C-alpha cells in the first residue's frame, strides 16, 4: 500500500463572498461545521456541510499549516477537491 504522503494532495480552495482567500494542495483540512469539527483527507466521501464561524486549518503537503478564519458558509468535498465558501474569510496565519 502506498504511503498517503506519496499521493497527489487534496486540491483546496478557500473563498470569501468577494475574493479567493487561498488555494493549493493540502494533506488535510479541518473545519468547524454546524455538526462539529470535521477532518478531510484524500479519498473522503462526497460531502456538503454548513460551516459555523471558526477556523479552517489546512495542513500543506510539507507539513506546514495555514489557518483561515471563516464566517458562515459551506464546505464541499468531491473527488479530492475541497471547496470552502464563506460569507467572510481571511488568513490568520
Phi and psi in degrees as GROMACS dihedral restraints (atoms count N, CA, C in turn):
[ dihedral_restraints ]
;  ai    aj    ak    al  type     phi  dphi    fc
    3     4     5     6     1   -73.2    20    10
    4     5     6     7     1   145.7    20    10
    6     7     8     9     1   -67.5    20    10
    7     8     9    10     1   137.2    20    10
    9    10    11    12     1   -56.5    20    10
   10    11    12    13     1   -34.4    20    10
   12    13    14    15     1   -67.9    20    10
   13    14    15    16     1   -16.7    20    10
   15    16    17    18     1   -84.5    20    10
   16    17    18    19     1   -12.5    20    10
   18    19    20    21     1   -85.4    20    10
   19    20    21    22     1   160.4    20    10
   21    22    23    24     1   -60.2    20    10
   22    23    24    25     1   142.7    20    10
   24    25    26    27     1   -75.0    20    10
   25    26    27    28     1   167.2    20    10
   27    28    29    30     1   -60.4    20    10
   28    29    30    31     1   149.0    20    10
   30    31    32    33     1  -103.4    20    10
   31    32    33    34     1   119.2    20    10
   33    34    35    36     1  -119.8    20    10
   34    35    36    37     1   137.9    20    10
   36    37    38    39     1  -130.2    20    10
   37    38    39    40     1   128.1    20    10
   39    40    41    42     1  -113.0    20    10
   40    41    42    43     1   118.4    20    10
   42    43    44    45     1  -127.0    20    10
   43    44    45    46     1   132.3    20    10
   45    46    47    48     1   -92.2    20    10
   46    47    48    49     1   171.9    20    10
   48    49    50    51     1   -56.6    20    10
   49    50    51    52     1   -31.6    20    10
   51    52    53    54     1  -117.5    20    10
   52    53    54    55     1    -0.2    20    10
   54    55    56    57     1  -166.8    20    10
   55    56    57    58     1   160.0    20    10
   57    58    59    60     1   -81.4    20    10
   58    59    60    61     1   129.2    20    10
   60    61    62    63     1   -87.7    20    10
   61    62    63    64     1   -44.9    20    10
   63    64    65    66     1  -163.6    20    10
   64    65    66    67     1   147.1    20    10
   66    67    68    69     1  -149.3    20    10
   67    68    69    70     1   151.3    20    10
   69    70    71    72     1   161.2    20    10
   70    71    72    73     1  -170.4    20    10
   72    73    74    75     1   -85.3    20    10
   73    74    75    76     1   148.5    20    10
   75    76    77    78     1  -148.7    20    10
   76    77    78    79     1   154.5    20    10
   78    79    80    81     1   -88.3    20    10
   79    80    81    82     1   -33.7    20    10
   81    82    83    84     1  -154.7    20    10
   82    83    84    85     1   148.6    20    10
   84    85    86    87     1  -130.1    20    10
   85    86    87    88     1   133.8    20    10
   87    88    89    90     1  -124.6    20    10
   88    89    90    91     1   129.6    20    10
   90    91    92    93     1  -140.6    20    10
   91    92    93    94     1   157.2    20    10
   93    94    95    96     1   -96.9    20    10
   94    95    96    97     1   121.0    20    10
   96    97    98    99     1  -111.2    20    10
   97    98    99   100     1   174.8    20    10
   99   100   101   102     1   -66.1    20    10
  100   101   102   103     1   -17.8    20    10
  102   103   104   105     1   -95.3    20    10
  103   104   105   106     1    -4.3    20    10
  105   106   107   108     1   125.0    20    10
  106   107   108   109     1  -176.3    20    10
  108   109   110   111     1   -77.3    20    10
  109   110   111   112     1   142.7    20    10
  111   112   113   114     1  -130.7    20    10
  112   113   114   115     1   141.2    20    10
  114   115   116   117     1  -111.1    20    10
  115   116   117   118     1   136.5    20    10
  117   118   119   120     1  -119.2    20    10
  118   119   120   121     1   127.3    20    10
  120   121   122   123     1  -122.5    20    10
  121   122   123   124     1   170.2    20    10
  123   124   125   126     1   -52.9    20    10
  124   125   126   127     1   144.7    20    10
  126   127   128   129     1    82.2    20    10
  127   128   129   130     1     3.9    20    10
  129   130   131   132     1   -62.5    20    10
  130   131   132   133     1   142.9    20    10
  132   133   134   135     1   -64.1    20    10
  133   134   135   136     1   154.6    20    10
  135   136   137   138     1   -56.0    20    10
  136   137   138   139     1   142.4    20    10
  138   139   140   141     1  -153.5    20    10
  139   140   141   142     1   143.8    20    10
  141   142   143   144     1  -132.9    20    10
  142   143   144   145     1   121.5    20    10
  144   145   146   147     1  -134.1    20    10
  145   146   147   148     1   151.3    20    10
  147   148   149   150     1   -88.4    20    10
  148   149   150   151     1   127.6    20    10
  150   151   152   153     1   -79.2    20    10
  151   152   153   154     1   145.2    20    10
  153   154   155   156     1   -99.6    20    10
  154   155   156   157     1   165.1    20    10
  156   157   158   159     1   -65.2    20    10
  157   158   159   160     1   132.2    20    10
  159   160   161   162     1   161.8    20    10
  160   161   162   163     1  -169.2    20    10
  162   163   164   165     1   -83.4    20    10
  163   164   165   166     1   145.3    20    10
  165   166   167   168     1  -113.8    20    10
  166   167   168   169     1   117.9    20    10
  168   169   170   171     1  -108.2    20    10
  169   170   171   172     1   123.5    20    10
  171   172   173   174     1  -115.6    20    10
  172   173   174   175     1   121.4    20    10
  174   175   176   177     1   -96.4    20    10
  175   176   177   178     1   120.5    20    10
  177   178   179   180     1   -76.7    20    10
  178   179   180   181     1   163.9    20    10
  180   181   182   183     1   -56.4    20    10
  181   182   183   184     1   -29.3    20    10
  183   184   185   186     1   -86.9    20    10
  184   185   186   187     1     3.6    20    10
  186   187   188   189     1    94.7    20    10
  187   188   189   190     1   -12.8    20    10
  189   190   191   192     1   -69.6    20    10
  190   191   192   193     1   160.3    20    10
  192   193   194   195     1  -121.3    20    10
  193   194   195   196     1   146.2    20    10
  195   196   197   198     1  -120.3    20    10
  196   197   198   199     1   135.9    20    10
  198   199   200   201     1  -123.4    20    10
  199   200   201   202     1   131.0    20    10
  201   202   203   204     1  -121.8    20    10
  202   203   204   205     1   143.4    20    10
  204   205   206   207     1   -93.0    20    10
  205   206   207   208     1   123.1    20    10
  207   208   209   210     1  -119.6    20    10
  208   209   210   211     1   140.9    20    10
  210   211   212   213     1  -119.5    20    10
  211   212   213   214     1    97.3    20    10
  213   214   215   216     1    54.2    20    10
  214   215   216   217     1   139.6    20    10
  216   217   218   219     1   159.8    20    10
  217   218   219   220     1  -143.5    20    10
  219   220   221   222     1  -145.1    20    10
  220   221   222   223     1   162.6    20    10
  222   223   224   225     1  -125.6    20    10
  223   224   225   226     1   132.5    20    10
  225   226   227   228     1  -125.2    20    10
  226   227   228   229     1   136.0    20    10
  228   229   230   231     1  -127.8    20    10
  229   230   231   232     1   127.9    20    10
  231   232   233   234     1  -161.4    20    10
  232   233   234   235     1   129.2    20    10
  234   235   236   237     1    51.7    20    10
  235   236   237   238     1    48.2    20    10
  237   238   239   240     1    61.3    20    10
  238   239   240   241     1    23.6    20    10
  240   241   242   243     1  -114.6    20    10
  241   242   243   244     1   124.9    20    10
  243   244   245   246     1  -113.4    20    10
  244   245   246   247     1   123.2    20    10
  246   247   248   249     1  -120.1    20    10
  247   248   249   250     1   124.8    20    10
  249   250   251   252     1  -116.6    20    10
  250   251   252   253     1   117.8    20    10
  252   253   254   255     1  -116.6    20    10
  253   254   255   256     1   120.0    20    10
  255   256   257   258     1  -123.2    20    10
  256   257   258   259     1   152.4    20    10
  258   259   260   261     1   -58.1    20    10
  259   260   261   262     1   -43.6    20    10
  261   262   263   264     1  -142.0    20    10
  262   263   264   265     1   141.3    20    10
  264   265   266   267     1  -154.5    20    10
  265   266   267   268     1   147.4    20    10
  267   268   269   270     1  -154.1    20    10
  268   269   270   271     1   149.6    20    10
  270   271   272   273     1   -71.6    20    10
  271   272   273   274     1   137.2    20    10
  273   274   275   276     1  -114.4    20    10
  274   275   276   277     1   -14.9    20    10
